[in-house]
Amino acid sequence: MKKDYWILFVFIIAKFILQYALISPEYELHRDEYLHLDQANHLAWGYLSVPPVTSWLAWIIRTLGNDVFWVKFFPALFGALTIALIWKTVEALNGNLFAKVLASTGILFSALLRLNMLFQPTSLEVFLWLFLYYAVIKYINSEKIQWLYVAAVVFGIGILNKYNIAFSVLGLIPAFLLTEHRKIFRKRHLYWAALLVFIIVFPNLFWQYRNNFPVVHHMKELSESQLVHVSRMNFLKAQVLFFIGSIFVIIAGLGALLWYRPFKRFRVFFWSYIITMLIFLFLKAKDYYAIGLYPVYIAFGAVFLSHLFDKGKARFFKPVSIMIPLVLFIPLYSIAFPNKSPGYIVSHQDPYRKFGLLRWEDGNEHSLPQDFADMQGWKELARKVDQEYAGLSKTGRTIVICDNYGEAGAINYYTTEGIKAVSFNADYINWFDLSKRFKNVIRVKEKPEHELEETGPYFEHSRIAGTVDNPFAREKGTVIFSFENSKIDIRKRIQDEINEIKGDW
């Protein structure tokens, strides 16, 4: 093995160690992780929340035992692969060992550490963005047609992982038209590659068609509930923070695309960045949607700086530039990750507030960062529902209906009673089994007003069976209602509510 690759191996090992060390055992899985893990039990070519790749990974995790180790392994793996690919990207740009180390350091000590904590599509998405850009670089270097097909396969898999990768191509197409590489549109292989993308994503498109394109409803709901609170200025501020230790490398990379002669043929990437960012700003996208853009510009910047720092006194800046990401990461280590107890964070609010970490998607400030609060209270909820379910099930078939996907997913992940909780929220609306009559209902409600008065008359016995008491949980105050011995066949009421919700789509 070349010496270079031994150094890369050290980076990869460091990546895995950091990912497992950044989460305190006081934190549970994140609400999104429970949903994605439950998709392994309902394999399909599409879901309301995400395309199908995440469910395939969840199936592998389930096969391996479904432990937290494996849940955390795959996002860490995609983060490690991103470091390996940045190494290869620098090689494709004729960068030396210093450039590879500088780029890898910038990727390692960045917001990707936080992104790669959670089992979500975003970790794979960032890797695939970089892979797509890598294929474009290889094509520009060689003009070999095979790289168009590699890019097509990567983009197709990217669409099946998260639709957000479409913005990379929306930036690249006009960028190619603005440069001498516009001649690519005269190559028939480009259109064969586009057909290959269509073949790869067709099963998901067909699923969307068969289900009345729920992605449109999902985007509308997202826009109304979350994107409405997005500030374009905060979006731009976050771009600086994501790779704060390498911001000078990114700026150097963008500048080099304009003025560094060996990069003239890659100028398409300068325009691609500008166009993609303008699209994100116009749509008021969430700040993390743009994270996949940056690794390739770190590669460009690292190669350019390696040339700039190669002679005379400028060599002094080599070790300094490698140390900057690490030095700036140290203060972020204390606040950007769930490695401090919730109690500590609540009593030390100022640094978290300073970096805007206490502002949630609802636009308001809270006592914990939203992601951290979303990692609390789930075991308590599952234990209490399990306890109630065990008692009710002795009297008849029982269904557990939750208000949101986090509750349903957490109950299904932790249950020891074989519960298959459902919800009228997210993908669970498609997972109701109404083939048999239910005698009892456990209803998990975030806002419990009037639930006993409205639902109780349909059952012989109704009561509050418990609440989520964890003071740090986003679900604090969620109520578990128990309804026993139904007087009617409740399946019709459930089906009517499902039809009403789907009708709104």
C-alpha positions as CSV (number, residue, x, y, z in Angstrom):
1,M,0.0,0.0,0.0
2,K,1.3,3.5,-0.9
3,K,2.3,5.7,2.0
4,D,-0.5,8.1,1.1
5,Y,-3.1,5.4,1.7
6,W,-1.8,4.6,5.1
7,I,-2.5,8.2,6.0
8,L,-6.0,8.0,4.5
9,F,-6.6,4.9,6.6
10,V,-5.7,6.9,9.7
11,F,-8.3,9.5,8.7
12,I,-11.0,6.8,8.3
13,I,-10.3,5.2,11.6
14,A,-10.4,8.6,13.3
15,K,-13.7,9.3,11.6
16,F,-15.3,6.1,13.0
17,I,-13.9,6.7,16.5
18,L,-15.2,10.3,16.6
19,Q,-18.6,9.4,15.4
20,Y,-19.2,6.9,18.2
21,A,-17.6,9.2,20.8
22,L,-19.7,12.3,20.0
23,I,-23.0,11.0,21.5
24,S,-23.5,10.7,25.2
25,P,-25.2,7.5,26.3
26,E,-27.9,9.7,27.9
27,Y,-29.3,10.2,24.4
28,E,-31.5,7.8,22.6
29,L,-32.1,7.5,18.8
30,H,-33.5,10.5,17.0
31,R,-37.2,10.5,16.0
32,D,-36.4,10.3,12.3
33,E,-34.2,7.2,12.9
34,Y,-37.2,5.3,14.3
35,L,-39.2,6.0,11.2
36,H,-36.4,5.0,8.9
37,L,-35.8,1.8,10.8
38,D,-39.4,0.9,10.7
39,Q,-39.4,1.1,6.9
40,A,-37.4,-2.1,6.9
41,N,-40.7,-3.8,7.9
42,H,-42.6,-2.2,5.0
43,L,-40.2,-2.4,2.0
44,A,-41.5,-0.5,-1.1
45,W,-40.3,1.6,-4.0
46,G,-41.3,4.8,-2.2
47,Y,-42.5,6.4,1.0
48,L,-44.2,9.7,1.9
49,S,-41.0,10.9,3.7
50,V,-38.1,9.6,1.6
51,P,-37.3,7.5,-1.5
52,P,-36.5,3.8,-0.9
53,V,-32.7,3.5,-0.4
54,T,-33.0,4.3,3.3
55,S,-35.4,1.4,3.8
56,W,-32.9,-1.0,2.1
57,L,-30.2,0.1,4.5
58,A,-32.7,-0.3,7.4
59,W,-33.4,-3.8,6.2
60,I,-29.6,-4.6,6.4
61,I,-29.5,-3.1,9.9
62,R,-32.4,-5.2,11.0
63,T,-30.7,-8.3,9.5
64,L,-27.6,-7.4,11.6
65,G,-29.6,-7.3,14.8
66,N,-31.0,-3.7,14.8
67,D,-28.7,-2.6,17.6
68,V,-27.7,1.0,18.0
69,F,-24.1,0.1,17.0
70,W,-25.3,-0.7,13.4
71,V,-27.8,2.2,13.3
72,K,-24.8,4.5,13.9
73,F,-22.4,2.5,11.7
74,F,-23.9,3.3,8.3
75,P,-23.9,7.1,8.6
76,A,-20.3,6.9,9.9
77,L,-19.4,4.6,7.0
78,F,-20.8,7.1,4.4
79,G,-18.8,9.9,6.2
80,A,-15.6,7.8,6.0
81,L,-16.3,7.1,2.3
82,T,-16.7,10.8,1.7
83,I,-13.2,11.3,3.1
84,A,-11.8,8.5,0.9
85,L,-13.5,10.1,-2.1
86,I,-12.2,13.6,-1.3
87,W,-8.7,12.0,-1.4
88,K,-9.4,10.5,-4.8
89,T,-10.9,13.9,-6.0
90,V,-7.7,15.7,-5.0
91,E,-5.7,13.0,-6.9
92,A,-7.9,13.6,-10.0
93,L,-6.9,17.3,-9.7
94,N,-3.2,16.4,-9.6
95,G,-3.0,17.4,-5.9
96,N,0.0,16.3,-3.7
97,L,0.0,14.7,-0.3
98,F,-0.4,18.0,1.5
99,A,-3.5,18.8,-0.5
100,K,-5.0,15.4,0.3
101,V,-4.3,15.9,4.0
102,L,-5.7,19.4,4.0
103,A,-8.9,18.4,2.2
104,S,-9.4,15.3,4.4
105,T,-8.8,17.4,7.6
106,G,-11.4,19.9,6.4
107,I,-14.0,17.1,5.8
108,L,-13.2,15.3,9.1
109,F,-13.6,18.4,11.3
110,S,-16.8,19.8,9.9
111,A,-20.5,19.7,10.2
112,L,-20.4,16.3,8.7
113,L,-19.5,15.0,12.1
114,R,-23.0,16.0,13.3
115,L,-24.7,14.9,10.0
116,N,-23.1,11.5,10.2
117,M,-24.4,10.9,13.8
118,L,-27.9,10.1,12.6
119,F,-29.4,7.3,10.4
120,Q,-30.9,9.6,7.8
121,P,-30.5,10.0,4.0
122,T,-28.3,13.0,4.3
123,S,-25.0,11.1,5.1
124,L,-25.3,9.1,1.9
125,E,-26.5,12.2,0.0
126,V,-23.3,14.2,0.7
127,F,-21.2,11.3,-0.5
128,L,-23.3,11.0,-3.7
129,W,-23.1,14.7,-4.4
130,L,-19.3,14.5,-4.2
131,F,-19.3,11.3,-6.3
132,L,-21.3,13.0,-9.0
133,Y,-18.9,15.9,-9.0
134,Y,-16.0,13.5,-9.1
135,A,-17.4,11.8,-12.1
136,V,-17.8,15.2,-13.8
137,I,-14.1,16.0,-13.0
138,K,-13.0,12.7,-14.4
139,Y,-15.0,13.3,-17.6
140,I,-13.6,16.8,-18.1
141,N,-10.1,15.4,-17.6
142,S,-10.5,12.6,-20.0
143,E,-13.7,13.1,-22.0
144,K,-14.2,9.4,-21.7
145,I,-17.9,8.5,-22.2
146,Q,-17.8,6.0,-19.3
147,W,-17.8,8.8,-16.8
148,L,-21.1,10.1,-18.1
149,Y,-22.6,6.7,-17.3
150,V,-21.0,6.6,-13.9
151,A,-22.5,10.1,-13.2
152,A,-25.9,8.8,-14.4
153,V,-25.8,5.8,-12.0
154,V,-24.7,7.9,-9.1
155,F,-27.4,10.5,-9.8
156,G,-30.0,7.8,-10.2
157,I,-29.1,6.2,-6.9
158,G,-29.0,9.7,-5.4
159,I,-32.6,10.4,-6.5
160,L,-33.6,7.1,-4.9
161,N,-31.9,8.2,-1.7
162,K,-33.1,11.8,-1.4
163,Y,-34.6,14.1,-4.1
164,N,-32.5,17.0,-2.9
165,I,-29.6,15.8,-5.1
166,A,-31.6,17.1,-8.1
167,F,-30.4,20.6,-7.2
168,S,-26.8,19.5,-8.1
169,V,-27.9,18.8,-11.7
170,L,-30.0,21.9,-11.8
171,G,-26.8,23.8,-11.1
172,L,-24.6,21.9,-13.5
173,I,-26.8,22.1,-16.6
174,P,-26.8,25.9,-17.0
175,A,-23.2,26.0,-15.8
176,F,-22.2,23.7,-18.7
177,L,-24.1,26.0,-21.1
178,L,-22.1,29.0,-19.8
179,T,-18.7,27.4,-20.6
180,E,-16.9,25.7,-23.5
181,H,-18.1,22.4,-22.2
182,R,-21.6,23.2,-23.7
183,K,-20.5,20.8,-26.5
184,I,-21.5,18.0,-24.2
185,F,-25.1,18.6,-25.2
186,R,-24.2,17.5,-28.7
187,K,-23.1,14.0,-27.5
188,R,-25.7,11.3,-27.9
189,H,-24.2,9.4,-24.9
190,L,-25.4,12.2,-22.6
191,Y,-29.0,11.4,-23.6
192,W,-28.4,7.7,-23.2
193,A,-27.0,8.4,-19.8
194,A,-30.2,10.5,-19.1
195,L,-32.3,7.5,-20.1
196,L,-30.3,5.3,-17.7
197,V,-31.2,7.7,-14.9
198,F,-34.8,7.4,-15.9
199,I,-34.6,3.6,-15.8
200,I,-33.0,3.6,-12.4
201,V,-35.6,6.0,-10.9
202,F,-38.6,4.7,-12.8
203,P,-39.8,2.3,-10.1
204,N,-40.0,5.2,-7.6
205,L,-41.7,7.4,-10.2
206,F,-44.3,4.7,-10.8
207,W,-44.8,4.3,-7.1
208,Q,-45.4,8.1,-6.8
209,Y,-47.9,7.9,-9.7
210,R,-49.8,5.0,-8.1
211,N,-50.0,6.9,-4.8
212,N,-51.0,10.3,-6.3
213,F,-47.5,11.8,-6.0
214,P,-47.4,12.2,-2.2
215,V,-44.0,13.9,-2.5
216,V,-46.0,17.0,-3.7
217,H,-48.1,16.9,-0.5
218,H,-44.9,16.4,1.6
219,M,-43.2,19.4,0.0
220,K,-46.3,21.5,0.5
221,E,-46.6,20.5,4.1
222,L,-42.8,21.1,4.6
223,S,-43.1,24.6,3.1
224,E,-46.1,25.5,5.2
225,S,-44.8,24.1,8.5
226,Q,-41.0,24.6,8.4
227,L,-39.6,26.5,5.4
228,V,-41.9,29.4,6.2
229,H,-39.6,30.0,9.2
230,V,-36.4,29.9,7.2
231,S,-34.5,33.2,7.0
232,R,-32.3,33.6,3.9
233,M,-29.7,35.5,6.0
234,N,-29.6,32.6,8.5
235,F,-29.2,30.2,5.6
236,L,-26.1,32.1,4.4
237,K,-24.7,32.3,8.0
238,A,-25.0,28.6,8.4
239,Q,-23.0,28.0,5.2
240,V,-20.0,29.5,6.9
241,L,-20.4,27.4,10.0
242,F,-20.8,24.0,8.2
243,F,-17.1,24.0,7.2
244,I,-15.9,26.9,9.4
245,G,-12.3,25.4,9.7
246,S,-12.1,25.2,5.9
247,I,-13.9,28.3,4.8
248,F,-10.6,29.8,3.6
249,V,-10.0,26.6,1.6
250,I,-13.5,26.9,0.0
251,I,-13.0,30.5,-0.9
252,A,-9.6,29.7,-2.3
253,G,-11.2,27.0,-4.4
254,L,-13.9,29.2,-5.8
255,G,-11.3,31.9,-6.6
256,A,-8.9,29.4,-8.2
257,L,-11.7,28.3,-10.5
258,L,-11.7,31.8,-11.9
259,W,-8.0,32.7,-11.9
260,Y,-5.8,29.6,-11.5
261,R,-4.9,28.6,-15.1
262,P,-4.8,24.8,-14.5
263,F,-8.4,25.0,-13.3
264,K,-9.7,26.9,-16.3
265,R,-11.3,23.8,-17.7
266,F,-13.2,23.3,-14.4
267,R,-14.8,26.7,-14.4
268,V,-18.1,25.0,-14.8
269,F,-17.9,24.3,-11.1
270,F,-17.8,28.0,-10.2
271,W,-21.0,28.7,-12.1
272,S,-22.6,25.6,-10.7
273,Y,-22.0,26.8,-7.2
274,I,-23.5,30.2,-7.9
275,I,-26.5,28.9,-9.7
276,T,-27.3,26.2,-7.1
277,M,-27.0,28.6,-4.2
278,L,-29.3,31.1,-6.0
279,I,-31.9,28.3,-6.4
280,F,-31.7,27.4,-2.7
281,L,-32.0,31.0,-1.7
282,F,-35.0,31.6,-4.0
283,L,-36.8,28.5,-2.6
284,K,-35.9,29.4,1.0
285,A,-34.4,26.0,1.5
286,K,-33.2,24.7,4.9
287,D,-29.5,25.5,5.4
288,Y,-28.3,21.9,5.5
289,Y,-29.7,21.2,2.0
290,A,-26.5,22.8,0.6
291,I,-24.0,20.8,2.6
292,G,-23.3,18.4,-0.3
293,L,-22.0,21.3,-2.4
294,Y,-18.9,22.0,-0.4
295,P,-16.6,19.0,-0.3
296,V,-15.6,19.4,-4.0
297,Y,-14.7,23.0,-3.5
298,I,-12.5,22.0,-0.5
299,A,-10.7,19.7,-3.0
300,F,-10.2,22.5,-5.5
301,G,-9.0,24.9,-2.7
302,A,-6.6,22.3,-1.2
303,V,-4.9,21.7,-4.5
304,F,-4.6,25.4,-5.2
305,L,-3.2,26.2,-1.7
306,S,-0.7,23.4,-2.0
307,H,0.6,25.1,-5.1
308,L,0.6,28.5,-3.3
309,F,2.3,27.3,-0.2
310,D,4.9,25.3,-2.1
311,K,7.8,27.7,-2.1
312,G,9.8,30.0,0.2
313,K,8.3,31.3,3.4
314,A,4.8,30.4,2.3
315,R,5.6,26.8,3.3
316,F,5.1,28.0,6.9
317,F,1.3,28.1,6.1
318,K,1.2,24.4,5.4
319,P,1.0,23.1,9.0
320,V,-1.0,26.2,10.0
321,S,-3.7,25.5,7.4
322,I,-4.0,21.9,8.5
323,M,-4.3,23.0,12.2
324,I,-7.0,25.6,11.6
325,P,-9.9,23.1,11.1
326,L,-8.8,21.2,14.3
327,V,-8.4,24.4,16.4
328,L,-11.8,25.8,15.3
329,F,-13.4,22.4,15.9
330,I,-12.5,22.4,19.6
331,P,-15.0,25.0,20.7
332,L,-17.7,23.5,18.5
333,Y,-17.1,20.1,20.0
334,S,-18.5,21.4,23.3
335,I,-21.8,22.7,21.8
336,A,-22.6,21.2,18.4
337,F,-22.9,17.5,19.6
338,P,-25.0,15.7,22.2
339,N,-22.0,14.9,24.3
340,K,-23.2,17.0,27.3
341,S,-26.1,16.0,29.4
342,P,-29.5,17.7,28.9
343,G,-29.2,19.1,32.4
344,Y,-25.9,20.7,31.6
345,I,-27.1,22.3,28.4
346,V,-30.2,23.7,30.2
347,S,-28.0,25.4,32.8
348,H,-25.5,26.7,30.2
349,Q,-27.7,28.2,27.5
350,D,-25.6,31.1,26.3
351,P,-23.1,29.4,24.0
352,Y,-25.9,27.3,22.4
353,R,-28.0,30.5,21.9
354,K,-25.1,32.4,20.4
355,F,-24.8,29.8,17.6
356,G,-28.5,29.7,17.0
357,L,-28.7,26.1,18.2
358,L,-31.8,26.6,20.4
359,R,-34.0,27.9,17.6
360,W,-36.3,25.1,16.3
361,E,-38.2,24.7,13.1
362,D,-41.1,26.5,14.6
363,G,-39.0,29.7,14.7
364,N,-38.9,29.8,18.5
365,E,-36.1,29.3,21.0
366,H,-36.2,26.3,23.4
367,S,-34.1,25.0,26.2
368,L,-32.4,22.3,24.2
369,P,-31.3,22.1,20.5
370,Q,-34.2,20.5,18.6
371,D,-32.2,17.4,17.5
372,F,-31.1,16.8,21.1
373,A,-34.7,17.1,22.4
374,D,-35.7,14.6,19.7
375,M,-33.4,12.1,21.3
376,Q,-35.1,12.0,24.7
377,G,-38.2,10.3,26.2
378,W,-38.7,7.5,23.6
379,K,-37.8,4.6,25.9
380,E,-40.1,5.9,28.6
381,L,-42.9,6.2,26.1
382,A,-42.4,2.7,24.7
383,R,-42.1,1.2,28.2
384,K,-45.4,2.7,29.4
385,V,-47.2,1.8,26.2
386,D,-45.9,-1.8,26.4
387,Q,-47.1,-2.0,30.0
388,E,-50.6,-0.9,29.1
389,Y,-50.7,-3.0,25.9
390,A,-49.8,-6.1,27.9
391,G,-52.9,-5.6,30.2
392,L,-55.3,-4.7,27.4
393,S,-54.3,-7.5,25.1
394,K,-55.6,-10.0,27.6
395,T,-59.1,-8.8,26.9
396,G,-58.9,-8.6,23.1
397,R,-57.1,-7.3,20.0
398,T,-55.5,-3.9,20.6
399,I,-54.3,-1.2,18.2
400,V,-51.8,1.5,19.2
401,I,-52.4,4.8,17.3
402,C,-49.9,7.7,17.7
403,D,-49.9,11.3,16.8
404,N,-46.6,11.3,15.0
405,Y,-44.1,9.0,13.3
406,G,-41.5,9.4,16.1
407,E,-43.9,8.0,18.7
408,A,-45.0,5.1,16.5
409,G,-41.4,4.3,15.4
410,A,-40.0,4.4,18.9
411,I,-42.7,2.1,20.3
412,N,-42.1,-0.4,17.5
413,Y,-38.3,-0.3,18.0
414,Y,-38.3,-0.8,21.8
415,T,-41.5,-2.9,22.2
416,T,-41.1,-6.3,24.0
417,E,-44.8,-7.0,23.4
418,G,-44.8,-7.2,19.6
419,I,-46.6,-3.9,19.1
420,K,-47.1,-2.6,15.6
421,A,-48.0,1.0,16.4
422,V,-49.4,3.2,13.6
423,S,-50.2,6.9,13.0
424,F,-52.1,9.1,10.7
425,N,-48.7,10.9,10.2
426,A,-46.0,10.3,7.5
427,D,-45.6,6.7,6.1
428,Y,-47.6,5.1,8.9
429,I,-50.8,6.1,7.2
430,N,-50.2,3.4,4.7
431,W,-49.4,0.8,7.3
432,F,-52.7,0.2,9.0
433,D,-53.9,-3.4,9.0
434,L,-57.7,-3.2,9.2
435,S,-58.3,-6.8,8.2
436,K,-59.5,-7.7,11.7
437,R,-61.7,-6.0,14.2
438,F,-60.1,-4.2,17.2
439,K,-61.5,-4.4,20.7
440,N,-59.2,-1.9,22.4
441,V,-57.3,1.2,21.5
442,I,-54.2,2.9,23.0
443,R,-54.1,6.5,21.7
444,V,-50.8,8.5,22.1
445,K,-51.6,12.2,21.9
446,E,-49.3,15.2,21.9
447,K,-52.3,17.6,22.6
448,P,-54.7,15.6,24.7
449,E,-57.6,18.1,25.1
450,H,-61.0,16.5,24.9
451,E,-59.7,13.0,23.9
452,L,-61.6,11.2,26.7
453,E,-64.8,13.1,26.0
454,E,-64.6,12.5,22.2
455,T,-63.4,8.9,22.0
456,G,-64.5,7.5,25.4
457,P,-68.2,7.1,24.5
458,Y,-67.3,4.5,21.9
459,F,-65.8,2.2,24.6
460,E,-66.9,0.7,27.9
461,H,-63.8,1.9,29.8
462,S,-61.5,4.8,29.1
463,R,-58.7,6.4,31.1
464,I,-55.3,8.1,31.0
465,A,-52.7,5.3,31.3
466,G,-49.6,7.5,31.6
467,T,-47.7,10.5,30.3
468,V,-44.1,11.2,29.1
469,D,-42.5,12.9,32.1
470,N,-38.9,13.4,30.8
471,P,-38.4,17.1,31.2
472,F,-35.9,17.3,28.3
473,A,-38.0,15.5,25.7
474,R,-39.7,17.2,22.9
475,E,-42.5,14.8,23.6
476,K,-42.8,15.9,27.3
477,G,-46.5,15.9,28.3
478,T,-47.6,13.5,25.6
479,V,-50.5,11.4,27.0
480,I,-51.2,7.7,26.7
481,F,-55.0,7.1,26.6
482,S,-56.4,3.6,27.1
483,F,-59.8,2.6,25.6
484,E,-61.2,-0.8,26.4
485,N,-64.1,-2.9,24.9
486,S,-65.3,-1.0,21.9
487,K,-69.0,-0.7,21.4
488,I,-68.7,-0.3,17.7
489,D,-66.4,-1.5,14.9
490,I,-63.9,1.3,15.0
491,R,-62.3,0.3,11.7
492,K,-64.7,2.5,9.8
493,R,-63.8,5.5,11.8
494,I,-60.1,4.8,11.3
495,Q,-60.6,4.3,7.5
496,D,-62.7,7.5,7.2
497,E,-59.8,9.5,8.8
498,I,-57.3,7.8,6.5
499,N,-59.5,8.7,3.5
500,E,-59.9,12.3,4.7
501,I,-56.2,12.8,5.1
502,K,-55.3,11.2,1.7
503,G,-58.1,13.2,0.1
504,D,-56.3,16.4,1.1
505,W,-53.4,15.3,-1.0
